[in-house]
Amino acid sequence: MIQATPDPDYISIASLLVAIVSFIASLVSAAIANGARKNAERIAEIAHDEWAQQKWFDLYFSANSAYDAMEKLQADSIVQKSGTINIHGGNYPDRANEVIRQFREIQAMAMVFPKCAPIGTLFAATSGFVDDPSEMPSKQRLKNLMNAMNEIREKALVNTSVLNRVIK
C-alpha cells in the first residue's frame, strides 16, 4: 500500500502559518499580562497610600485625645500663687500623669514615622513635662500641641479620590 505524502511546500506554509499565529498569540498574551501588571501596581499603590494616610490619621486621633486631656486638666486646674496646683474633680498628680502617659504613647507611635517637620513639632510639644512639671498648665504648651496636630492633620487629610469611591 502506497501512502500519499503531502507536498513539502504545503507543510512549510502550514508550519509558517502556525508560527505566525503562535507569535501573534504570544504578543496578545504579553500585552494582557503587562496590562494586568500595571493594574496590580496601581491597586497596590492606592492601597499603600490609603494605609499611610490611615497611620497619619491614627497619630492625629491619638494626639487629639491627649490634647483634650491636657485642655481639661488645664481647665480644671487652679494654680495658687505659691505654685501649688489644685484641681476640681480629682488628684492633680494622677491627672497630670495620665496626660504624660498619653504623650508617651503618642511619642511611641511617632517613633516609627519618618523624620519630618510634623513629627519634630509633635515631639517638641509633648516632651519635657517630667523634667519640668510646671509646663503642664502652660497655655503655650497647649498651643504648641495644637500646632503639631494641625501639621499632622495635613498629612491625615482624606484623599478626595477615596471619598469618591465610597460615595459611588
N, C-alpha and C positions, 0 to 999 in steps of 0.2 A: 504494500500500500504506500502510495506516494503522498507525502504531505505537501500542501502548498505553502510556501513561505511568502510572507508579505514583502513587498518591495522595500528595500532598505531606506529609500527616500521617505516613505510614509512613516517608518519607525523614527527617523531623525526628526521629521516635522512634528510628530506626536510628542516626542521627548522634549523638543523645544517649547511646544505649547504648554506642556505640564510644568516645565521650568519657569516659564513666564508667569503662569497663573500662581505658582508657588511663591515667586518673588513678589508679585502684587499682593498676595495674601499676607506675606510677612511684613510688607510695608504698612498695610492696613492694621495689622496686629500691633506693630511698633507704635503707630500713631495713637491707637486706642490706649495702649499701655502708658504712653507719655501723657496723654490727657488725664488718665486715672491718677498718675503720679502727681501731676500738678494740682489736681483737685484734692488729693490727700494732703499735700503740703499746705494748701490754702486752709483746709479744715484744721490741720494741726496748728497753724499759725494763729487762727482765730481762737482756738481752744486755749493756747498758751497765753494770748493777750487777755482773754477773759479770766484765766486763772491768776495772772499777775495783778490785774485790776482788783480781783477779789481779795488778794493779800493786802493790797493798799487799803481797801475798804475795811478789812478786819482790824488793821492797825488804827485806822481813823476811828472806828467804833470803840475800840479799847481806850484810845486817848480821850474820846468824848466822855466816856464813863468816868475816867479819872478826873477830867475837868469838872464834871458835875459834882463829884465827891469833894473836890477841893473847894469849889464855889460854895457848896452847902456848909462845909466846915468853916469857911471864912464868914459866911452869913450868920452862923450860929455862935461864932467866937466873939468874946468881949476881951479886948486887950486892956489890962489895967495899966496905970501909969508906972507901976513897979515893974512892968514887963510880964507879969503873970497873965496867963490866958485862961479865962473861964469860958465855959461853953454851955449853951442851953441844950438840954436833952442828951447828956452823956458825958463821958470822960474824955477830955481833950487829948491826952496822950494816946488813948486807944483809937480815937477817930483819926488823929494825925498819922498814926502807924498804919492804919488801913489805907490812907491816901498814898503813903510811901510804898506800901505793898503793891498797890495798883501801878505806881510809877515803875517799880522794878519789873513788874510783869510786862509793861509796855516796852521797857528797855530790852528785856529778853527777846521779845518779838522783833524789835528793831535791829537787834544784833545780826540777824541773818539777811537783812536787806543790804543792797549795795550802798557804799558810802555816797551820799548825795546831800544837797542842802536841806531838804525836809527832815532827813534823819538827824543831821547835825543840830538843827534847830530844836528838834524834839529832845535830844539828849541834853542840850543846854537848859531847856525849860524844866526837865524832870530830874536834874542832878543837884547835889549839894545840900539836900534837906537834912541828911543825917549829921553832917558837919555843922550846919547852922540851922537849928530848928526855928529860929525867928523868921526864916524865909517863908514858912508855911502861911502866915496871914498876909503875905505881901501881895498887893493888888497887881504889882508889876509882874510877879511870877505867874499869876493867873492870866495876865495879858500875853505873856511870852508863850504860855501853853496854848492859848487860842491862836496865836500866830503860827505855831508849829502845826496845830490841827488844820489851819487853812492851807498850809503848804501840802500837807498830806492829802487833804480833801481834793486838791487839784489833781493829784495822781490817781485818786479813787473815783473820780467822776465817771459815771456810766457812759460808755460809748453809745452814741445815738443809733449805730447800726444794731447793737444788741437790743435796744428798745424796739426798733422797727421790726426785728424778727419776732419779738414777743407779742407785739400788737397784732400782727397778721393773723 
